[in-house]
């Protein structure tokens, strides 16, 4: 009876080792074999980072302290200039 138990234990252990070997990924770091793994996280993070050297199509107009004071006075006098109409989407032609 002890021989059968030992043989059964050996068979089960061997079967377990063989079954576990099927899960092996090979040598090296094959777990990260997919190079796009984590790409969504990288793209989301990149979308939240501001460009430190932005390039604009038009130059930023110069301003002076007198212009700033005039704007503040217009704000307090409730005489704010209406902004130019700006479209944020391109219309198909």
Secondary structure, DSSP 8 states (H G I E B T S, - for coil): -HHHHHHHHHHHHHHHHHHHHTT---SSSGGG--TTTTHHHHHHHHHTS--TT---SS------HHHHHHHHHHHHTT---------SS----
